[in-house]
Amino acid sequence: MKKLKELTNAKIESGRQKNPEFMSGVDAVIKQEKAFNRGENAIKIGQKAPGFKLPNPEGKNIVLDNLLEKGPVVITFYRGNWCPYCNLQLRALQARLDEIHALGATLVAISPQVTDGSLTKDEISNMDFIVLSDQDAKVALQYRVAWEVPEFLAEHMRVDRKLDLDKINNGSGHVLPIPATFILGQDGVVTWSNVNVDYRTRSEPDEIIEALKKLS
């Protein structure tokens, strides 16, 4: 099985071949955002994570405190099912979900998409972790990973990809989460995290599993 990094790198390389001008623009935007330290203010290891109550695709509210009663919780913020890098990450996590569960942990994936649009029905039926809708990225803001998307990327999504994120998210399409993953101990304290404003780079499932092993 290929590592997630191999898959995302292949996706990046394919993008460079198909649209080198756009990918160069992305490189420039990400470089600038990193210079602005986007994501540096995300909640840190040792801090108590904000609680939340968010709806799943069936409209049922899921409460973080209830999940923590069962064991550690892995929270991953993703941009939406329209993001190919997010889909690669979610599929990679699904492939390792048995190992995550064996370590007593619950995996939760959060995006701003409305509850009936976070993933297609086929994808939901094939994924066994919890998917939640964080409309207007309010919880992402509490975790300090909400990101006002630069106009270069917003225009690409709006014009080139014909994505109406205002409609998809039933709210602001200009605020998305920085792809970020947090592991919370049963006390709700962050024990591990990965935050990267470069949405093309994601944490490996191996890293998450190793962190959970140390926690257990």
C-alpha positions as a Markdown table, in Angstrom:
| # | Residue | x | y | z |
|---|---|---|---|---|
| 1 | Met | 0.0 | 0.0 | 0.0 |
| 2 | Lys | 1.3 | 3.4 | -1.0 |
| 3 | Lys | 2.0 | 6.0 | 1.7 |
| 4 | Leu | -0.3 | 9.0 | 1.7 |
| 5 | Lys | 2.6 | 11.3 | 0.8 |
| 6 | Glu | 3.3 | 9.2 | -2.3 |
| 7 | Leu | -0.3 | 9.7 | -3.4 |
| 8 | Thr | -0.4 | 13.4 | -2.7 |
| 9 | Asn | 3.0 | 13.9 | -4.4 |
| 10 | Ala | 1.7 | 12.1 | -7.5 |
| 11 | Lys | -1.4 | 14.3 | -7.4 |
| 12 | Ile | 0.8 | 17.4 | -7.2 |
| 13 | Glu | 3.1 | 16.3 | -10.0 |
| 14 | Ser | 0.0 | 15.5 | -12.2 |
| 15 | Gly | -1.2 | 19.0 | -11.5 |
| 16 | Arg | 2.1 | 20.5 | -12.5 |
| 17 | Gln | 2.1 | 18.7 | -15.8 |
| 18 | Lys | -1.5 | 19.6 | -16.6 |
| 19 | Asn | -1.5 | 23.2 | -15.4 |
| 20 | Pro | 2.0 | 24.4 | -14.5 |
| 21 | Glu | 1.0 | 28.1 | -14.3 |
| 22 | Phe | -1.7 | 27.4 | -11.7 |
| 23 | Met | 0.5 | 25.2 | -9.6 |
| 24 | Ser | 3.2 | 27.8 | -9.6 |
| 25 | Gly | 0.6 | 30.3 | -8.4 |
| 26 | Val | -0.4 | 27.9 | -5.6 |
| 27 | Asp | 3.3 | 27.5 | -4.6 |
| 28 | Ala | 3.5 | 31.3 | -4.4 |
| 29 | Val | 0.3 | 31.7 | -2.4 |
| 30 | Ile | 1.3 | 28.9 | 0.1 |
| 31 | Lys | 4.8 | 30.5 | 0.5 |
| 32 | Gln | 3.2 | 33.8 | 1.4 |
| 33 | Glu | 0.7 | 32.2 | 3.8 |
| 34 | Lys | 3.5 | 30.3 | 5.5 |
| 35 | Ala | 5.4 | 33.6 | 5.8 |
| 36 | Phe | 2.3 | 35.0 | 7.6 |
| 37 | Asn | 2.5 | 31.9 | 9.9 |
| 38 | Arg | -1.0 | 30.7 | 9.0 |
| 39 | Gly | -1.9 | 27.9 | 11.4 |
| 40 | Glu | 0.8 | 28.8 | 14.0 |
| 41 | Asn | -2.0 | 29.9 | 16.4 |
| 42 | Ala | -3.7 | 26.5 | 16.3 |
| 43 | Ile | -4.3 | 25.0 | 19.7 |
| 44 | Lys | -1.2 | 23.4 | 21.0 |
| 45 | Ile | -0.2 | 20.1 | 22.6 |
| 46 | Gly | -1.0 | 20.3 | 26.3 |
| 47 | Gln | -4.0 | 22.5 | 25.8 |
| 48 | Lys | -7.6 | 21.6 | 26.4 |
| 49 | Ala | -9.4 | 21.2 | 23.1 |
| 50 | Pro | -12.7 | 23.2 | 22.7 |
| 51 | Gly | -15.8 | 21.1 | 23.0 |
| 52 | Phe | -18.3 | 20.9 | 20.2 |
| 53 | Lys | -21.8 | 19.6 | 19.2 |
| 54 | Leu | -22.0 | 19.1 | 15.4 |
| 55 | Pro | -24.5 | 17.3 | 13.1 |
| 56 | Asn | -23.6 | 14.2 | 11.2 |
| 57 | Pro | -25.0 | 13.4 | 7.7 |
| 58 | Glu | -28.2 | 12.1 | 9.2 |
| 59 | Gly | -28.7 | 15.3 | 11.2 |
| 60 | Lys | -27.9 | 13.8 | 14.6 |
| 61 | Asn | -25.8 | 16.0 | 16.8 |
| 62 | Ile | -22.5 | 14.4 | 18.0 |
| 63 | Val | -21.0 | 15.8 | 21.2 |
| 64 | Leu | -17.2 | 15.7 | 21.7 |
| 65 | Asp | -17.5 | 15.0 | 25.5 |
| 66 | Asn | -19.6 | 11.8 | 24.7 |
| 67 | Leu | -16.9 | 10.6 | 22.3 |
| 68 | Leu | -14.1 | 11.2 | 24.9 |
| 69 | Glu | -16.0 | 9.0 | 27.4 |
| 70 | Lys | -15.1 | 6.0 | 25.1 |
| 71 | Gly | -11.4 | 6.9 | 24.7 |
| 72 | Pro | -9.0 | 9.1 | 22.7 |
| 73 | Val | -10.4 | 11.1 | 19.8 |
| 74 | Val | -8.7 | 11.9 | 16.5 |
| 75 | Ile | -10.1 | 15.0 | 14.9 |
| 76 | Thr | -9.2 | 15.9 | 11.3 |
| 77 | Phe | -10.4 | 19.1 | 9.7 |
| 78 | Tyr | -10.7 | 18.8 | 5.9 |
| 79 | Arg | -11.9 | 21.3 | 3.3 |
| 80 | Gly | -14.7 | 19.2 | 1.6 |
| 81 | Asn | -15.4 | 16.3 | -0.6 |
| 82 | Trp | -14.6 | 18.5 | -3.6 |
| 83 | Cys | -10.9 | 18.6 | -2.5 |
| 84 | Pro | -8.9 | 15.7 | -4.1 |
| 85 | Tyr | -6.2 | 15.9 | -1.4 |
| 86 | Cys | -8.9 | 15.6 | 1.3 |
| 87 | Asn | -10.3 | 12.5 | -0.4 |
| 88 | Leu | -6.9 | 10.9 | -0.6 |
| 89 | Gln | -6.4 | 11.6 | 3.1 |
| 90 | Leu | -9.8 | 10.2 | 4.1 |
| 91 | Arg | -9.4 | 7.1 | 2.1 |
| 92 | Ala | -6.0 | 6.5 | 3.6 |
| 93 | Leu | -7.5 | 6.9 | 7.1 |
| 94 | Gln | -10.3 | 4.6 | 6.3 |
| 95 | Ala | -7.8 | 1.9 | 5.2 |
| 96 | Arg | -6.2 | 2.1 | 8.7 |
| 97 | Leu | -9.3 | 2.6 | 10.7 |
| 98 | Asp | -9.3 | -0.9 | 12.3 |
| 99 | Glu | -5.9 | -0.1 | 13.8 |
| 100 | Ile | -7.1 | 3.2 | 15.1 |
| 101 | His | -10.2 | 1.5 | 16.7 |
| 102 | Ala | -8.0 | -1.2 | 18.1 |
| 103 | Leu | -6.1 | 1.5 | 20.0 |
| 104 | Gly | -9.4 | 2.6 | 21.6 |
| 105 | Ala | -9.7 | 5.8 | 19.5 |
| 106 | Thr | -12.6 | 7.4 | 17.6 |
| 107 | Leu | -11.9 | 9.1 | 14.3 |
| 108 | Val | -13.9 | 12.3 | 13.5 |
| 109 | Ala | -13.6 | 14.2 | 10.2 |
| 110 | Ile | -15.0 | 17.7 | 10.1 |
| 111 | Ser | -15.7 | 20.0 | 7.2 |
| 112 | Pro | -17.8 | 23.1 | 6.6 |
| 113 | Gln | -20.1 | 21.3 | 4.1 |
| 114 | Val | -23.8 | 21.0 | 5.1 |
| 115 | Thr | -24.8 | 17.7 | 6.6 |
| 116 | Asp | -26.3 | 16.3 | 3.4 |
| 117 | Gly | -23.3 | 17.1 | 1.4 |
| 118 | Ser | -20.2 | 16.3 | 3.4 |
| 119 | Leu | -19.6 | 13.2 | 1.3 |
| 120 | Thr | -21.6 | 11.4 | -1.3 |
| 121 | Lys | -23.8 | 8.5 | -0.1 |
| 122 | Asp | -21.5 | 5.9 | -1.7 |
| 123 | Glu | -18.5 | 7.3 | 0.1 |
| 124 | Ile | -20.2 | 7.6 | 3.4 |
| 125 | Ser | -21.4 | 4.0 | 3.1 |
| 126 | Asn | -17.8 | 2.9 | 2.6 |
| 127 | Met | -16.3 | 4.9 | 5.4 |
| 128 | Asp | -16.8 | 3.9 | 9.0 |
| 129 | Phe | -15.6 | 7.0 | 10.9 |
| 130 | Ile | -17.7 | 10.0 | 12.0 |
| 131 | Val | -18.2 | 12.8 | 9.5 |
| 132 | Leu | -19.5 | 16.1 | 10.9 |
| 133 | Ser | -20.6 | 19.4 | 9.4 |
| 134 | Asp | -19.0 | 22.6 | 10.8 |
| 135 | Gln | -21.0 | 25.3 | 9.0 |
| 136 | Asp | -19.2 | 28.6 | 8.6 |
| 137 | Ala | -16.1 | 26.8 | 10.1 |
| 138 | Lys | -17.1 | 27.9 | 13.6 |
| 139 | Val | -15.4 | 24.9 | 15.4 |
| 140 | Ala | -12.4 | 25.3 | 13.1 |
| 141 | Leu | -12.2 | 28.9 | 14.3 |
| 142 | Gln | -12.2 | 27.7 | 18.0 |
| 143 | Tyr | -9.4 | 25.3 | 17.1 |
| 144 | Arg | -7.8 | 28.3 | 15.4 |
| 145 | Val | -7.4 | 26.6 | 12.1 |
| 146 | Ala | -10.1 | 28.6 | 10.2 |
| 147 | Trp | -8.5 | 30.2 | 7.1 |
| 148 | Glu | -9.7 | 33.0 | 4.9 |
| 149 | Val | -8.8 | 31.6 | 1.5 |
| 150 | Pro | -6.6 | 33.9 | -0.7 |
| 151 | Glu | -8.5 | 35.2 | -3.7 |
| 152 | Phe | -6.2 | 33.4 | -6.1 |
| 153 | Leu | -7.4 | 30.0 | -4.8 |
| 154 | Ala | -11.0 | 31.2 | -4.3 |
| 155 | Glu | -11.1 | 32.4 | -7.9 |
| 156 | His | -9.8 | 29.0 | -9.1 |
| 157 | Met | -12.5 | 27.1 | -7.2 |
| 158 | Arg | -15.2 | 29.5 | -8.4 |
| 159 | Val | -14.2 | 30.0 | -12.0 |
| 160 | Asp | -12.1 | 27.0 | -13.1 |
| 161 | Arg | -13.8 | 24.3 | -11.0 |
| 162 | Lys | -17.3 | 25.9 | -11.0 |
| 163 | Leu | -17.6 | 25.4 | -7.2 |
| 164 | Asp | -20.2 | 27.5 | -5.4 |
| 165 | Leu | -18.8 | 27.1 | -1.9 |
| 166 | Asp | -21.3 | 29.5 | -0.5 |
| 167 | Lys | -24.0 | 27.0 | -1.5 |
| 168 | Ile | -22.0 | 23.9 | -0.7 |
| 169 | Asn | -21.2 | 25.2 | 2.8 |
| 170 | Asn | -24.6 | 26.9 | 3.2 |
| 171 | Gly | -22.6 | 29.9 | 4.4 |
| 172 | Ser | -19.2 | 31.5 | 3.8 |
| 173 | Gly | -17.3 | 30.0 | 0.9 |
| 174 | His | -14.2 | 32.1 | 1.7 |
| 175 | Val | -13.5 | 30.5 | 5.1 |
| 176 | Leu | -12.2 | 27.0 | 5.1 |
| 177 | Pro | -10.2 | 25.0 | 7.6 |
| 178 | Ile | -6.5 | 24.6 | 7.3 |
| 179 | Pro | -6.1 | 20.8 | 7.0 |
| 180 | Ala | -5.2 | 19.8 | 10.5 |
| 181 | Thr | -5.3 | 16.7 | 12.7 |
| 182 | Phe | -5.5 | 16.7 | 16.5 |
| 183 | Ile | -5.3 | 13.7 | 18.9 |
| 184 | Leu | -7.1 | 14.2 | 22.2 |
| 185 | Gly | -6.6 | 12.1 | 25.3 |
| 186 | Gln | -9.7 | 11.1 | 27.2 |
| 187 | Asp | -9.3 | 14.3 | 29.3 |
| 188 | Gly | -9.7 | 16.4 | 26.1 |
| 189 | Val | -6.2 | 17.6 | 26.1 |
| 190 | Val | -4.3 | 17.7 | 22.8 |
| 191 | Thr | -1.5 | 15.1 | 22.8 |
| 192 | Trp | -0.5 | 15.3 | 19.1 |
| 193 | Ser | -1.2 | 17.6 | 16.2 |
| 194 | Asn | -0.3 | 18.3 | 12.6 |
| 195 | Val | -1.3 | 21.6 | 11.1 |
| 196 | Asn | -0.1 | 22.7 | 7.6 |
| 197 | Val | -1.6 | 25.6 | 5.5 |
| 198 | Asp | -0.3 | 23.8 | 2.4 |
| 199 | Tyr | -3.5 | 21.8 | 1.7 |
| 200 | Arg | -1.5 | 19.4 | -0.5 |
| 201 | Thr | 0.5 | 18.1 | 2.5 |
| 202 | Arg | -1.3 | 15.8 | 5.1 |
| 203 | Ser | -0.3 | 13.8 | 8.1 |
| 204 | Glu | 0.4 | 10.1 | 7.5 |
| 205 | Pro | -1.9 | 7.6 | 9.1 |
| 206 | Asp | 1.3 | 5.9 | 10.4 |
| 207 | Glu | 2.1 | 9.1 | 12.4 |
| 208 | Ile | -1.4 | 9.1 | 13.9 |
| 209 | Ile | -1.2 | 5.4 | 14.8 |
| 210 | Glu | 2.2 | 5.8 | 16.4 |
| 211 | Ala | 1.0 | 8.7 | 18.5 |
| 212 | Leu | -2.0 | 6.7 | 19.6 |
| 213 | Lys | 0.3 | 3.8 | 20.6 |
| 214 | Lys | 2.3 | 6.2 | 22.8 |
| 215 | Leu | -0.9 | 7.5 | 24.3 |
| 216 | Ser | -2.1 | 4.1 | 25.2 |
